[in-house]
Amino acid sequence: MSDACCPSPVPAVPPSGAYRRVLWAALAINGLMVVVEMISGAGAGSSALQADALDFRADTANYGIGLLVLGAALQARARAAMVKGLSMGAFGLVVHAQ
């Protein structure tokens, strides 16, 4: 009777190879943009470009974390999502404090 009231846990399903390749491409593009904008920002003396490079860096870190837990158990993915959310919240607090 108790089996009817609660759904069974969702198993970790390995994602398709195409999905993994897209995440790797996004990670590489974001990583490249970090380098391009840091160099351009330093050369031009633009703090806006350097700030945008930091945003790309955060995105790159998020894609990296996503790749690490891709296909992992639900608990690992939930912890990764919590870490990512807390880090983005911390960035927001730092920006707000400025």
C-alpha positions as a printed NumPy array, in Angstrom:
array([[  0.   ,   0.   ,   0.   ],
       [  2.781,   2.459,   0.827],
       [  4.35 ,   1.836,  -2.576],
       [  1.353,   3.431,  -4.256],
       [  1.688,   6.765,  -2.47 ],
       [  5.331,   7.582,  -3.14 ],
       [  7.104,   7.538,  -6.47 ],
       [ 10.305,   5.551,  -6.706],
       [ 13.59 ,   7.488,  -6.811],
       [ 14.624,   8.77 , -10.198],
       [ 17.678,   6.83 , -11.388],
       [ 20.68 ,   8.679, -12.788],
       [ 20.442,   8.451, -16.556],
       [ 23.642,   9.004, -18.492],
       [ 23.148,  11.88 , -20.91 ],
       [ 23.674,  11.512, -24.609],
       [ 27.085,  12.074, -26.128],
       [ 25.75 ,  15.072, -28.04 ],
       [ 24.67 ,  16.763, -24.805],
       [ 28.117,  16.213, -23.301],
       [ 29.805,  17.617, -26.441],
       [ 27.645,  20.738, -26.328],
       [ 28.614,  21.339, -22.686],
       [ 32.303,  20.884, -23.536],
       [ 31.939,  23.356, -26.422],
       [ 30.227,  25.912, -24.163],
       [ 32.949,  25.438, -21.551],
       [ 35.705,  25.958, -24.151],
       [ 34.053,  29.024, -25.695],
       [ 33.483,  30.619, -22.29 ],
       [ 37.059,  29.842, -21.25 ],
       [ 38.371,  31.448, -24.436],
       [ 36.204,  34.523, -23.85 ],
       [ 37.65 ,  34.867, -20.336],
       [ 41.146,  35.112, -21.817],
       [ 40.114,  37.428, -24.679],
       [ 38.215,  39.847, -22.441],
       [ 40.86 ,  39.908, -19.696],
       [ 43.581,  40.745, -22.239],
       [ 41.368,  43.254, -24.071],
       [ 40.187,  44.82 , -20.827],
       [ 43.723,  45.187, -19.504],
       [ 44.946,  46.612, -22.819],
       [ 42.101,  49.096, -23.06 ],
       [ 42.008,  49.875, -19.349],
       [ 38.353,  48.811, -19.324],
       [ 37.002,  47.566, -16.023],
       [ 33.724,  46.724, -17.809],
       [ 35.488,  44.185, -20.038],
       [ 37.328,  42.751, -17.057],
       [ 34.057,  42.455, -15.122],
       [ 32.461,  40.699, -18.085],
       [ 35.451,  38.346, -18.172],
       [ 34.746,  37.466, -14.542],
       [ 31.147,  36.714, -15.484],
       [ 32.4  ,  34.404, -18.237],
       [ 34.704,  32.799, -15.679],
       [ 31.75 ,  32.081, -13.383],
       [ 29.822,  30.605, -16.321],
       [ 32.824,  28.452, -17.209],
       [ 33.014,  27.178, -13.635],
       [ 29.285,  26.355, -13.726],
       [ 29.683,  24.381, -16.963],
       [ 32.65 ,  22.558, -15.435],
       [ 30.677,  21.618, -12.345],
       [ 27.8  ,  20.522, -14.551],
       [ 30.122,  18.257, -16.526],
       [ 31.527,  16.762, -13.334],
       [ 28.12 ,  15.69 , -12.064],
       [ 26.623,  14.806, -15.432],
       [ 24.942,  11.442, -15.04 ],
       [ 25.711,  11.348, -11.301],
       [ 23.211,  10.409,  -8.618],
       [ 20.473,  12.861,  -7.754],
       [ 22.081,  13.756,  -4.415],
       [ 25.375,  14.73 ,  -6.089],
       [ 23.557,  16.844,  -8.668],
       [ 21.512,  18.525,  -5.93 ],
       [ 24.67 ,  19.364,  -3.954],
       [ 26.314,  20.769,  -7.087],
       [ 23.242,  22.903,  -7.764],
       [ 23.359,  24.2  ,  -4.187],
       [ 27.042,  25.125,  -4.521],
       [ 26.377,  26.874,  -7.817],
       [ 23.396,  28.766,  -6.372],
       [ 25.297,  29.853,  -3.27 ],
       [ 28.243,  31.052,  -5.346],
       [ 25.969,  33.077,  -7.623],
       [ 24.265,  34.535,  -4.557],
       [ 27.666,  35.49 ,  -3.154],
       [ 28.539,  37.252,  -6.426],
       [ 25.269,  39.158,  -6.187],
       [ 26.001,  40.262,  -2.623],
       [ 29.463,  41.453,  -3.609],
       [ 28.053,  43.446,  -6.531],
       [ 25.305,  44.881,  -4.318],
       [ 27.887,  45.952,  -1.728],
       [ 29.762,  47.976,  -4.347]])
